[in-house]
Amino acid sequence: MINQSIFDQYFDSIVISYSGQAVWSIGLALILWYFFNLYQRKHLKLWSYSWLAFATYIIFALITLYFAKNDNSGPFWQNIFTFLFQIAGLMQVVWLLQGTYHLIQRKSLTLKQEYIQYTVIILIALFTSIFHLFKQNDGHIYSLVIPFTIKSLIVGSSFVFAGIQIMRIGRRDAVGKKLLWIAFLLYGFENLNYTLGGIYMIFDENFILELDYTLGVIDFLLLSFIGIGMIIWLLEEERSALEKTNRELDSFLYSTSHDLRAPVASLLGLINIAKHDIKDESGQQYVKMMEERVKKLDHIFSDILNYSRNIKTEISLKTFRLGEMVEDVITDVKFNQGADSIRLDYDEQIHHILKTDYYQLKVVLGNLISNAVKYHDAKKPDQYIAIRFERLGRDVHISVEDNGTGIAPESQHKVFDMFYRATSEAEGSGLGLFIVQQALEKINARITLVSELGKGSIFKVIIENAGVNLDE
């Protein structure tokens, strides 16, 4: 039989660990609620309710133990709080299972099913809270041990069941999922162990279940693992869903742009024929305007294709001369409108070699030089594009300078955004510098911009660990 001295030791050994578990549960409930508002996943809301119910259970359980410790308080308040902690403890189980069910089945229980569960909980809590009235002379066995034993049995069985169900779904390599179902099983088995201890205490008056700080620490660690597992699994699932969406979007962009370029190319061919057949001046003007608009549309499709192709391309490091790449880029842009009036200022040196992904860097330089040509200032007598190579330690700096129209200060921090164009009159799709930014991220590089409206711009590309010694 449990005497007052033993009970006092029980209370002193669990009050600190119970308080810690209550605080952690409230924090976990708030975190899950935040993610519910962020992702609108109903199982997160139910799990948040579950941990809030657990914290409430802890608080009511401590109050129940306090009244049981002080015999002069009488049985009334002890009965009330026994009923309340049973309700809260069982509601944790119900919301935990409802959340797990919604996670697995992607649907909720009917209102009838929920009402049945809530009714069963109330009946169990009511029965266990007044159970000791049938036999009041056995110390705390009927007033505390039996309610805690019944609650531990239900909680242990439910956590083991939920752990097995979670183990069977989703990706097997998900770290959060593994951590969650393992922690569920361990916490469930620990509560079943408490159940066995309670049963021994009920039927053997000489058996005393020993509780110490170690069990409190184990409880807290398991609850922590459960919370961490829930959060990690959520983030892994969201990342997986986001990656799938990105792949589908990239595939859609690529296939759509590729399919649309064919009729655009045909339309350009028809416009070219029309230019030769239409003789009057106004008709020629209309055809020229149509050609400009269709070419602009073709450039947009080309940029989208380049973006899709660029993000799918794997990085392949290669050692090459910068001059080799400059020659390739100039070959691509030399027929652009206005390119023949711009002077290229690049003096290749023997040490202008680097090691990085050739394709990605060509995308970068190609866009920068193409933009310099596109936004040149035809009013200036000496229009130029200057390319400079500089090595600082293991890093390589490549700058592209022009004396074109320049970029307004209020637009400079936006030029690398997707589809951003400084003015409605600006040419292009607004993807060029965004593609530059994406390509640089893939080769561990960054870019800086210095520009003054009416005077020109300097784009400097900084590639980390790309320097190559001549004797390497």
DRENKE-153451 format. One record per residue (C-alpha): x, y, z; residue in three letters. Coordinates in steps of 0.25 Angstrom, whole numbers. Example, Ala and Ser with C-alpha at 12.3 -4.5 7.8 and 13.67 -1.06 7.14 Angstrom:
node c1 49 | c2 -18 | c3 31 | type ALA;
node c1 55 | c2 -4 | c3 29 | type SER;
// end
This chain:
node c1 0 | c2 0 | c3 0 | type MET;
node c1 5 | c2 14 | c3 -3 | type ILE;
node c1 7 | c2 22 | c3 10 | type ASN;
node c1 8 | c2 37 | c3 10 | type GLN;
node c1 23 | c2 37 | c3 11 | type SER;
node c1 25 | c2 29 | c3 -2 | type ILE;
node c1 14 | c2 38 | c3 -9 | type PHE;
node c1 22 | c2 50 | c3 -4 | type ASP;
node c1 34 | c2 45 | c3 -11 | type GLN;
node c1 26 | c2 42 | c3 -24 | type TYR;
node c1 21 | c2 56 | c3 -24 | type PHE;
node c1 35 | c2 62 | c3 -22 | type ASP;
node c1 42 | c2 54 | c3 -32 | type SER;
node c1 32 | c2 57 | c3 -44 | type ILE;
node c1 28 | c2 72 | c3 -41 | type VAL;
node c1 40 | c2 77 | c3 -48 | type ILE;
node c1 40 | c2 68 | c3 -60 | type SER;
node c1 25 | c2 70 | c3 -62 | type TYR;
node c1 26 | c2 85 | c3 -62 | type SER;
node c1 37 | c2 84 | c3 -72 | type GLY;
node c1 29 | c2 75 | c3 -81 | type GLN;
node c1 17 | c2 85 | c3 -80 | type ALA;
node c1 25 | c2 97 | c3 -84 | type VAL;
node c1 31 | c2 89 | c3 -96 | type TRP;
node c1 17 | c2 84 | c3 -100 | type SER;
node c1 12 | c2 98 | c3 -101 | type ILE;
node c1 24 | c2 102 | c3 -109 | type GLY;
node c1 22 | c2 91 | c3 -118 | type LEU;
node c1 7 | c2 94 | c3 -120 | type ALA;
node c1 10 | c2 108 | c3 -124 | type LEU;
node c1 21 | c2 104 | c3 -134 | type ILE;
node c1 11 | c2 94 | c3 -140 | type LEU;
node c1 0 | c2 104 | c3 -140 | type TRP;
node c1 10 | c2 114 | c3 -148 | type TYR;
node c1 13 | c2 103 | c3 -158 | type PHE;
node c1 -2 | c2 100 | c3 -159 | type PHE;
node c1 -5 | c2 115 | c3 -163 | type ASN;
node c1 7 | c2 115 | c3 -172 | type LEU;
node c1 3 | c2 102 | c3 -180 | type TYR;
node c1 -11 | c2 100 | c3 -176 | type GLN;
node c1 -10 | c2 85 | c3 -173 | type ARG;
node c1 -21 | c2 80 | c3 -164 | type LYS;
node c1 -13 | c2 70 | c3 -157 | type HIS;
node c1 -3 | c2 81 | c3 -152 | type LEU;
node c1 -15 | c2 87 | c3 -146 | type LYS;
node c1 -20 | c2 74 | c3 -139 | type LEU;
node c1 -6 | c2 71 | c3 -134 | type TRP;
node c1 -5 | c2 85 | c3 -129 | type SER;
node c1 -18 | c2 83 | c3 -121 | type TYR;
node c1 -12 | c2 70 | c3 -116 | type SER;
node c1 1 | c2 76 | c3 -110 | type TRP;
node c1 -8 | c2 87 | c3 -104 | type LEU;
node c1 -17 | c2 76 | c3 -98 | type ALA;
node c1 -4 | c2 69 | c3 -93 | type PHE;
node c1 1 | c2 82 | c3 -86 | type ALA;
node c1 -13 | c2 84 | c3 -80 | type THR;
node c1 -13 | c2 69 | c3 -75 | type TYR;
node c1 1 | c2 71 | c3 -68 | type ILE;
node c1 -4 | c2 84 | c3 -61 | type ILE;
node c1 -17 | c2 77 | c3 -56 | type PHE;
node c1 -9 | c2 64 | c3 -52 | type ALA;
node c1 0 | c2 73 | c3 -43 | type LEU;
node c1 -12 | c2 80 | c3 -37 | type ILE;
node c1 -18 | c2 66 | c3 -34 | type THR;
node c1 -6 | c2 61 | c3 -28 | type LEU;
node c1 -5 | c2 73 | c3 -20 | type TYR;
node c1 -19 | c2 71 | c3 -14 | type PHE;
node c1 -16 | c2 57 | c3 -12 | type ALA;
node c1 -3 | c2 60 | c3 -4 | type LYS;
node c1 -11 | c2 70 | c3 5 | type ASN;
node c1 -21 | c2 61 | c3 12 | type ASP;
node c1 -29 | c2 73 | c3 18 | type ASN;
node c1 -33 | c2 77 | c3 4 | type SER;
node c1 -44 | c2 66 | c3 4 | type GLY;
node c1 -48 | c2 57 | c3 -8 | type PRO;
node c1 -56 | c2 67 | c3 -15 | type PHE;
node c1 -46 | c2 75 | c3 -22 | type TRP;
node c1 -37 | c2 63 | c3 -25 | type GLN;
node c1 -49 | c2 57 | c3 -32 | type ASN;
node c1 -51 | c2 69 | c3 -40 | type ILE;
node c1 -37 | c2 70 | c3 -45 | type PHE;
node c1 -36 | c2 55 | c3 -47 | type THR;
node c1 -47 | c2 56 | c3 -57 | type PHE;
node c1 -41 | c2 68 | c3 -63 | type LEU;
node c1 -27 | c2 62 | c3 -65 | type PHE;
node c1 -33 | c2 50 | c3 -71 | type GLN;
node c1 -41 | c2 58 | c3 -81 | type ILE;
node c1 -29 | c2 66 | c3 -85 | type ALA;
node c1 -20 | c2 53 | c3 -86 | type GLY;
node c1 -30 | c2 46 | c3 -94 | type LEU;
node c1 -32 | c2 58 | c3 -103 | type MET;
node c1 -17 | c2 57 | c3 -106 | type GLN;
node c1 -19 | c2 43 | c3 -111 | type VAL;
node c1 -32 | c2 46 | c3 -119 | type VAL;
node c1 -26 | c2 58 | c3 -126 | type TRP;
node c1 -13 | c2 51 | c3 -129 | type LEU;
node c1 -20 | c2 40 | c3 -135 | type LEU;
node c1 -29 | c2 49 | c3 -143 | type GLN;
node c1 -17 | c2 56 | c3 -148 | type GLY;
node c1 -10 | c2 44 | c3 -152 | type THR;
node c1 -22 | c2 39 | c3 -159 | type TYR;
node c1 -24 | c2 51 | c3 -167 | type HIS;
node c1 -9 | c2 51 | c3 -171 | type LEU;
node c1 -10 | c2 37 | c3 -176 | type ILE;
node c1 -24 | c2 37 | c3 -182 | type GLN;
node c1 -24 | c2 52 | c3 -186 | type ARG;
node c1 -38 | c2 53 | c3 -180 | type LYS;
node c1 -45 | c2 56 | c3 -167 | type SER;
node c1 -54 | c2 48 | c3 -158 | type LEU;
node c1 -69 | c2 50 | c3 -159 | type THR;
node c1 -76 | c2 59 | c3 -148 | type LEU;
node c1 -83 | c2 46 | c3 -144 | type LYS;
node c1 -70 | c2 39 | c3 -142 | type GLN;
node c1 -64 | c2 51 | c3 -134 | type GLU;
node c1 -76 | c2 52 | c3 -125 | type TYR;
node c1 -75 | c2 37 | c3 -122 | type ILE;
node c1 -60 | c2 38 | c3 -118 | type GLN;
node c1 -63 | c2 50 | c3 -109 | type TYR;
node c1 -74 | c2 43 | c3 -102 | type THR;
node c1 -65 | c2 31 | c3 -100 | type VAL;
node c1 -55 | c2 40 | c3 -94 | type ILE;
node c1 -65 | c2 47 | c3 -84 | type ILE;
node c1 -70 | c2 33 | c3 -80 | type LEU;
node c1 -56 | c2 28 | c3 -77 | type ILE;
node c1 -52 | c2 40 | c3 -70 | type ALA;
node c1 -64 | c2 41 | c3 -62 | type LEU;
node c1 -63 | c2 26 | c3 -58 | type PHE;
node c1 -49 | c2 27 | c3 -54 | type THR;
node c1 -50 | c2 40 | c3 -46 | type SER;
node c1 -61 | c2 34 | c3 -37 | type ILE;
node c1 -55 | c2 20 | c3 -37 | type PHE;
node c1 -49 | c2 21 | c3 -23 | type HIS;
node c1 -63 | c2 24 | c3 -16 | type LEU;
node c1 -66 | c2 9 | c3 -17 | type PHE;
node c1 -54 | c2 6 | c3 -8 | type LYS;
node c1 -48 | c2 18 | c3 0 | type GLN;
node c1 -39 | c2 10 | c3 9 | type ASN;
node c1 -27 | c2 7 | c3 0 | type ASP;
node c1 -19 | c2 19 | c3 1 | type GLY;
node c1 -17 | c2 25 | c3 -13 | type HIS;
node c1 -19 | c2 12 | c3 -21 | type ILE;
node c1 -33 | c2 15 | c3 -25 | type TYR;
node c1 -32 | c2 30 | c3 -25 | type SER;
node c1 -19 | c2 32 | c3 -33 | type LEU;
node c1 -12 | c2 19 | c3 -38 | type VAL;
node c1 -24 | c2 13 | c3 -45 | type ILE;
node c1 -27 | c2 26 | c3 -53 | type PRO;
node c1 -13 | c2 28 | c3 -57 | type PHE;
node c1 -12 | c2 13 | c3 -61 | type THR;
node c1 -24 | c2 14 | c3 -70 | type ILE;
node c1 -19 | c2 27 | c3 -76 | type LYS;
node c1 -5 | c2 21 | c3 -78 | type SER;
node c1 -11 | c2 9 | c3 -85 | type LEU;
node c1 -19 | c2 17 | c3 -95 | type ILE;
node c1 -8 | c2 26 | c3 -98 | type VAL;
node c1 3 | c2 15 | c3 -99 | type GLY;
node c1 -6 | c2 7 | c3 -109 | type SER;
node c1 -10 | c2 19 | c3 -117 | type SER;
node c1 5 | c2 24 | c3 -119 | type PHE;
node c1 9 | c2 10 | c3 -123 | type VAL;
node c1 -3 | c2 9 | c3 -133 | type PHE;
node c1 0 | c2 23 | c3 -138 | type ALA;
node c1 15 | c2 20 | c3 -139 | type GLY;
node c1 13 | c2 7 | c3 -147 | type ILE;
node c1 3 | c2 15 | c3 -157 | type GLN;
node c1 13 | c2 26 | c3 -159 | type ILE;
node c1 24 | c2 16 | c3 -162 | type MET;
node c1 16 | c2 10 | c3 -173 | type ARG;
node c1 14 | c2 23 | c3 -181 | type ILE;
node c1 22 | c2 33 | c3 -188 | type GLY;
node c1 37 | c2 33 | c3 -193 | type ARG;
node c1 45 | c2 22 | c3 -185 | type ARG;
node c1 58 | c2 31 | c3 -186 | type ASP;
node c1 51 | c2 43 | c3 -179 | type ALA;
node c1 59 | c2 46 | c3 -166 | type VAL;
node c1 47 | c2 53 | c3 -159 | type GLY;
node c1 38 | c2 42 | c3 -162 | type LYS;
node c1 48 | c2 31 | c3 -156 | type LYS;
node c1 50 | c2 40 | c3 -144 | type LEU;
node c1 35 | c2 42 | c3 -142 | type LEU;
node c1 30 | c2 28 | c3 -143 | type TRP;
node c1 42 | c2 22 | c3 -134 | type ILE;
node c1 39 | c2 33 | c3 -124 | type ALA;
node c1 24 | c2 29 | c3 -124 | type PHE;
node c1 27 | c2 15 | c3 -122 | type LEU;
node c1 37 | c2 17 | c3 -111 | type LEU;
node c1 28 | c2 27 | c3 -104 | type TYR;
node c1 16 | c2 17 | c3 -106 | type GLY;
node c1 24 | c2 6 | c3 -100 | type PHE;
node c1 29 | c2 14 | c3 -88 | type GLU;
node c1 14 | c2 17 | c3 -85 | type ASN;
node c1 11 | c2 3 | c3 -86 | type LEU;
node c1 22 | c2 0 | c3 -76 | type ASN;
node c1 15 | c2 10 | c3 -67 | type TYR;
node c1 3 | c2 2 | c3 -69 | type THR;
node c1 9 | c2 -11 | c3 -64 | type LEU;
node c1 15 | c2 -4 | c3 -52 | type GLY;
node c1 1 | c2 1 | c3 -49 | type GLY;
node c1 -5 | c2 -12 | c3 -50 | type ILE;
node c1 5 | c2 -18 | c3 -41 | type TYR;
node c1 2 | c2 -8 | c3 -31 | type MET;
node c1 -13 | c2 -10 | c3 -31 | type ILE;
node c1 -11 | c2 -25 | c3 -29 | type PHE;
node c1 1 | c2 -26 | c3 -20 | type ASP;
node c1 1 | c2 -16 | c3 -9 | type GLU;
node c1 16 | c2 -19 | c3 -6 | type ASN;
node c1 20 | c2 -14 | c3 -20 | type PHE;
node c1 24 | c2 0 | c3 -22 | type ILE;
node c1 27 | c2 6 | c3 -35 | type LEU;
node c1 40 | c2 14 | c3 -34 | type GLU;
node c1 40 | c2 28 | c3 -40 | type LEU;
node c1 52 | c2 36 | c3 -41 | type ASP;
node c1 58 | c2 48 | c3 -49 | type TYR;
node c1 63 | c2 38 | c3 -60 | type THR;
node c1 49 | c2 35 | c3 -64 | type LEU;
node c1 46 | c2 49 | c3 -65 | type GLY;
node c1 58 | c2 52 | c3 -74 | type VAL;
node c1 54 | c2 40 | c3 -83 | type ILE;
node c1 40 | c2 45 | c3 -84 | type ASP;
node c1 45 | c2 59 | c3 -88 | type PHE;
node c1 55 | c2 54 | c3 -98 | type LEU;
node c1 44 | c2 45 | c3 -105 | type LEU;
node c1 35 | c2 57 | c3 -105 | type LEU;
node c1 46 | c2 66 | c3 -111 | type SER;
node c1 49 | c2 55 | c3 -122 | type PHE;
node c1 34 | c2 54 | c3 -125 | type ILE;
node c1 33 | c2 70 | c3 -127 | type GLY;
node c1 46 | c2 70 | c3 -135 | type ILE;
node c1 42 | c2 59 | c3 -143 | type GLY;
node c1 28 | c2 65 | c3 -147 | type MET;
node c1 35 | c2 78 | c3 -151 | type ILE;
node c1 46 | c2 72 | c3 -159 | type ILE;
node c1 36 | c2 62 | c3 -166 | type TRP;
node c1 27 | c2 74 | c3 -169 | type LEU;
node c1 39 | c2 82 | c3 -175 | type LEU;
node c1 44 | c2 70 | c3 -183 | type GLU;
node c1 30 | c2 67 | c3 -189 | type GLU;
node c1 28 | c2 82 | c3 -193 | type GLU;
node c1 42 | c2 82 | c3 -199 | type ARG;
node c1 39 | c2 70 | c3 -207 | type SER;
node c1 26 | c2 76 | c3 -211 | type ALA;
node c1 33 | c2 89 | c3 -215 | type LEU;
node c1 43 | c2 81 | c3 -223 | type GLU;
node c1 32 | c2 73 | c3 -231 | type LYS;
node c1 25 | c2 86 | c3 -234 | type THR;
node c1 38 | c2 93 | c3 -239 | type ASN;
node c1 41 | c2 81 | c3 -248 | type ARG;
node c1 27 | c2 81 | c3 -253 | type GLU;
node c1 27 | c2 96 | c3 -256 | type LEU;
node c1 41 | c2 95 | c3 -262 | type ASP;
node c1 36 | c2 84 | c3 -271 | type SER;
node c1 24 | c2 92 | c3 -275 | type PHE;
node c1 32 | c2 105 | c3 -278 | type LEU;
node c1 42 | c2 97 | c3 -286 | type TYR;
node c1 32 | c2 89 | c3 -294 | type SER;
node c1 22 | c2 101 | c3 -296 | type THR;
node c1 33 | c2 111 | c3 -300 | type SER;
node c1 39 | c2 100 | c3 -310 | type HIS;
node c1 26 | c2 97 | c3 -316 | type ASP;
node c1 22 | c2 112 | c3 -318 | type LEU;
node c1 35 | c2 116 | c3 -324 | type ARG;
node c1 32 | c2 107 | c3 -337 | type ALA;
node c1 19 | c2 115 | c3 -341 | type PRO;
node c1 27 | c2 128 | c3 -337 | type VAL;
node c1 38 | c2 124 | c3 -347 | type ALA;
node c1 28 | c2 121 | c3 -357 | type SER;
node c1 21 | c2 135 | c3 -355 | type LEU;
node c1 35 | c2 142 | c3 -357 | type LEU;
node c1 37 | c2 134 | c3 -370 | type GLY;
node c1 23 | c2 139 | c3 -375 | type LEU;
node c1 26 | c2 153 | c3 -371 | type ILE;
node c1 40 | c2 153 | c3 -378 | type ASN;
node c1 32 | c2 148 | c3 -391 | type ILE;
node c1 22 | c2 159 | c3 -389 | type ALA;
node c1 33 | c2 170 | c3 -388 | type LYS;
node c1 37 | c2 166 | c3 -402 | type HIS;
node c1 23 | c2 165 | c3 -408 | type ASP;
node c1 17 | c2 178 | c3 -401 | type ILE;
node c1 21 | c2 190 | c3 -409 | type LYS;
node c1 14 | c2 202 | c3 -403 | type ASP;
node c1 21 | c2 210 | c3 -392 | type GLU;
node c1 10 | c2 209 | c3 -381 | type SER;
node c1 9 | c2 194 | c3 -383 | type GLY;
node c1 24 | c2 192 | c3 -382 | type GLN;
node c1 23 | c2 200 | c3 -369 | type GLN;
node c1 13 | c2 191 | c3 -363 | type TYR;
node c1 20 | c2 179 | c3 -367 | type VAL;
node c1 33 | c2 184 | c3 -360 | type LYS;
node c1 25 | c2 187 | c3 -347 | type MET;
node c1 20 | c2 173 | c3 -348 | type MET;
node c1 33 | c2 167 | c3 -350 | type GLU;
node c1 39 | c2 175 | c3 -338 | type GLU;
node c1 28 | c2 170 | c3 -329 | type ARG;
node c1 29 | c2 156 | c3 -333 | type VAL;
node c1 44 | c2 156 | c3 -331 | type LYS;
node c1 42 | c2 161 | c3 -317 | type LYS;
node c1 33 | c2 150 | c3 -315 | type LEU;
node c1 43 | c2 140 | c3 -320 | type ASP;
node c1 54 | c2 146 | c3 -311 | type HIS;
node c1 44 | c2 144 | c3 -299 | type ILE;
node c1 43 | c2 129 | c3 -303 | type PHE;
node c1 58 | c2 128 | c3 -305 | type SER;
node c1 60 | c2 134 | c3 -291 | type ASP;
node c1 51 | c2 124 | c3 -285 | type ILE;
node c1 57 | c2 112 | c3 -292 | type LEU;
node c1 71 | c2 117 | c3 -288 | type ASN;
node c1 66 | c2 118 | c3 -273 | type TYR;
node c1 60 | c2 104 | c3 -273 | type SER;
node c1 72 | c2 98 | c3 -280 | type ARG;
node c1 81 | c2 105 | c3 -271 | type ASN;
node c1 75 | c2 100 | c3 -258 | type ILE;
node c1 75 | c2 86 | c3 -263 | type LYS;
node c1 90 | c2 86 | c3 -267 | type THR;
node c1 100 | c2 79 | c3 -258 | type GLU;
node c1 112 | c2 86 | c3 -254 | type ILE;
node c1 125 | c2 82 | c3 -261 | type SER;
node c1 138 | c2 89 | c3 -257 | type LEU;
node c1 148 | c2 92 | c3 -269 | type LYS;
node c1 160 | c2 100 | c3 -270 | type THR;
node c1 160 | c2 110 | c3 -281 | type PHE;
node c1 165 | c2 123 | c3 -286 | type ARG;
node c1 156 | c2 135 | c3 -284 | type LEU;
node c1 159 | c2 140 | c3 -298 | type GLY;
node c1 153 | c2 127 | c3 -304 | type GLU;
node c1 140 | c2 130 | c3 -297 | type MET;
node c1 140 | c2 144 | c3 -301 | type VAL;
node c1 142 | c2 140 | c3 -316 | type GLU;
node c1 130 | c2 131 | c3 -315 | type ASP;
node c1 121 | c2 141 | c3 -308 | type VAL;
node c1 125 | c2 152 | c3 -319 | type ILE;
node c1 122 | c2 142 | c3 -330 | type THR;
node c1 108 | c2 141 | c3 -324 | type ASP;
node c1 105 | c2 156 | c3 -322 | type VAL;
node c1 113 | c2 162 | c3 -334 | type LYS;
node c1 100 | c2 163 | c3 -343 | type PHE;
node c1 91 | c2 169 | c3 -332 | type ASN;
node c1 86 | c2 183 | c3 -336 | type GLN;
node c1 97 | c2 193 | c3 -333 | type GLY;
node c1 108 | c2 184 | c3 -330 | type ALA;
node c1 116 | c2 188 | c3 -342 | type ASP;
node c1 118 | c2 202 | c3 -336 | type SER;
node c1 123 | c2 197 | c3 -322 | type ILE;
node c1 138 | c2 196 | c3 -320 | type ARG;
node c1 142 | c2 183 | c3 -312 | type LEU;
node c1 153 | c2 187 | c3 -302 | type ASP;
node c1 159 | c2 174 | c3 -297 | type TYR;
node c1 174 | c2 171 | c3 -297 | type ASP;
node c1 176 | c2 156 | c3 -294 | type GLU;
node c1 188 | c2 152 | c3 -286 | type GLN;
node c1 195 | c2 138 | c3 -284 | type ILE;
node c1 190 | c2 138 | c3 -269 | type HIS;
node c1 175 | c2 140 | c3 -273 | type HIS;
node c1 172 | c2 125 | c3 -270 | type ILE;
node c1 162 | c2 120 | c3 -260 | type LEU;
node c1 155 | c2 107 | c3 -256 | type LYS;
node c1 139 | c2 107 | c3 -255 | type THR;
node c1 127 | c2 102 | c3 -263 | type ASP;
node c1 129 | c2 108 | c3 -277 | type TYR;
node c1 114 | c2 107 | c3 -281 | type TYR;
node c1 109 | c2 115 | c3 -268 | type GLN;
node c1 120 | c2 126 | c3 -270 | type LEU;
node c1 117 | c2 127 | c3 -284 | type LYS;
node c1 102 | c2 129 | c3 -281 | type VAL;
node c1 107 | c2 140 | c3 -271 | type VAL;
node c1 116 | c2 148 | c3 -281 | type LEU;
node c1 107 | c2 146 | c3 -292 | type GLY;
node c1 96 | c2 153 | c3 -285 | type ASN;
node c1 104 | c2 164 | c3 -280 | type LEU;
node c1 111 | c2 167 | c3 -293 | type ILE;
node c1 97 | c2 165 | c3 -300 | type SER;
node c1 91 | c2 175 | c3 -291 | type ASN;
node c1 103 | c2 185 | c3 -293 | type ALA;
node c1 100 | c2 184 | c3 -308 | type VAL;
node c1 85 | c2 186 | c3 -306 | type LYS;
node c1 86 | c2 198 | c3 -297 | type TYR;
node c1 98 | c2 205 | c3 -304 | type HIS;
node c1 97 | c2 220 | c3 -306 | type ASP;
node c1 97 | c2 223 | c3 -320 | type ALA;
node c1 100 | c2 238 | c3 -318 | type LYS;
node c1 114 | c2 236 | c3 -312 | type LYS;
node c1 125 | c2 236 | c3 -322 | type PRO;
node c1 133 | c2 225 | c3 -316 | type ASP;
node c1 124 | c2 214 | c3 -311 | type GLN;
node c1 132 | c2 202 | c3 -305 | type TYR;
node c1 130 | c2 190 | c3 -296 | type ILE;
node c1 142 | c2 187 | c3 -288 | type ALA;
node c1 145 | c2 173 | c3 -282 | type ILE;
node c1 155 | c2 172 | c3 -271 | type ARG;
node c1 161 | c2 160 | c3 -264 | type PHE;
node c1 167 | c2 161 | c3 -250 | type GLU;
node c1 172 | c2 150 | c3 -240 | type ARG;
node c1 172 | c2 152 | c3 -225 | type LEU;
node c1 177 | c2 140 | c3 -218 | type GLY;
node c1 169 | c2 128 | c3 -223 | type ARG;
node c1 157 | c2 137 | c3 -227 | type ASP;
node c1 155 | c2 142 | c3 -241 | type VAL;
node c1 149 | c2 155 | c3 -244 | type HIS;
node c1 143 | c2 158 | c3 -258 | type ILE;
node c1 137 | c2 171 | c3 -261 | type SER;
node c1 129 | c2 176 | c3 -273 | type VAL;
node c1 128 | c2 191 | c3 -274 | type GLU;
node c1 121 | c2 200 | c3 -284 | type ASP;
node c1 118 | c2 214 | c3 -287 | type ASN;
node c1 104 | c2 212 | c3 -290 | type GLY;
node c1 91 | c2 218 | c3 -285 | type THR;
node c1 93 | c2 213 | c3 -270 | type GLY;
node c1 83 | c2 209 | c3 -260 | type ILE;
node c1 75 | c2 218 | c3 -251 | type ALA;
node c1 79 | c2 217 | c3 -236 | type PRO;
node c1 65 | c2 213 | c3 -232 | type GLU;
node c1 65 | c2 201 | c3 -242 | type SER;
node c1 79 | c2 196 | c3 -239 | type GLN;
node c1 75 | c2 186 | c3 -227 | type HIS;
node c1 63 | c2 181 | c3 -236 | type LYS;
node c1 70 | c2 177 | c3 -249 | type VAL;
node c1 73 | c2 163 | c3 -245 | type PHE;
node c1 59 | c2 160 | c3 -242 | type ASP;
node c1 51 | c2 151 | c3 -251 | type MET;
node c1 43 | c2 159 | c3 -262 | type PHE;
node c1 48 | c2 172 | c3 -257 | type TYR;
node c1 50 | c2 183 | c3 -267 | type ARG;
node c1 54 | c2 197 | c3 -263 | type ALA;
node c1 44 | c2 204 | c3 -272 | type THR;
node c1 32 | c2 200 | c3 -281 | type SER;
node c1 41 | c2 204 | c3 -293 | type GLU;
node c1 52 | c2 194 | c3 -289 | type ALA;
node c1 55 | c2 183 | c3 -299 | type GLU;
node c1 56 | c2 168 | c3 -295 | type GLY;
node c1 48 | c2 159 | c3 -286 | type SER;
node c1 54 | c2 163 | c3 -273 | type GLY;
node c1 60 | c2 150 | c3 -271 | type LEU;
node c1 74 | c2 152 | c3 -276 | type GLY;
node c1 80 | c2 157 | c3 -262 | type LEU;
node c1 71 | c2 147 | c3 -255 | type PHE;
node c1 78 | c2 136 | c3 -263 | type ILE;
node c1 91 | c2 142 | c3 -260 | type VAL;
node c1 88 | c2 142 | c3 -245 | type GLN;
node c1 84 | c2 127 | c3 -245 | type GLN;
node c1 96 | c2 123 | c3 -253 | type ALA;
node c1 105 | c2 130 | c3 -244 | type LEU;
node c1 99 | c2 123 | c3 -232 | type GLU;
node c1 102 | c2 109 | c3 -238 | type LYS;
node c1 117 | c2 112 | c3 -240 | type ILE;
node c1 119 | c2 118 | c3 -226 | type ASN;
node c1 120 | c2 132 | c3 -231 | type ALA;
node c1 114 | c2 146 | c3 -229 | type ARG;
node c1 112 | c2 159 | c3 -237 | type ILE;
node c1 113 | c2 174 | c3 -233 | type THR;
node c1 108 | c2 186 | c3 -241 | type LEU;
node c1 112 | c2 200 | c3 -242 | type VAL;
node c1 104 | c2 209 | c3 -251 | type SER;
node c1 101 | c2 224 | c3 -254 | type GLU;
node c1 90 | c2 228 | c3 -262 | type LEU;
node c1 95 | c2 234 | c3 -276 | type GLY;
node c1 109 | c2 229 | c3 -273 | type LYS;
node c1 109 | c2 214 | c3 -273 | type GLY;
node c1 110 | c2 202 | c3 -265 | type SER;
node c1 121 | c2 192 | c3 -259 | type ILE;
node c1 117 | c2 178 | c3 -256 | type PHE;
node c1 127 | c2 170 | c3 -248 | type LYS;
node c1 127 | c2 155 | c3 -247 | type VAL;
node c1 134 | c2 149 | c3 -235 | type ILE;
node c1 137 | c2 134 | c3 -236 | type ILE;
node c1 142 | c2 127 | c3 -224 | type GLU;
node c1 154 | c2 117 | c3 -225 | type ASN;
node c1 154 | c2 119 | c3 -240 | type ALA;
node c1 168 | c2 123 | c3 -241 | type GLY;
node c1 178 | c2 114 | c3 -249 | type VAL;
node c1 193 | c2 115 | c3 -248 | type ASN;
node c1 201 | c2 114 | c3 -261 | type LEU;
node c1 209 | c2 102 | c3 -256 | type ASP;
node c1 197 | c2 94 | c3 -252 | type GLU;
// end
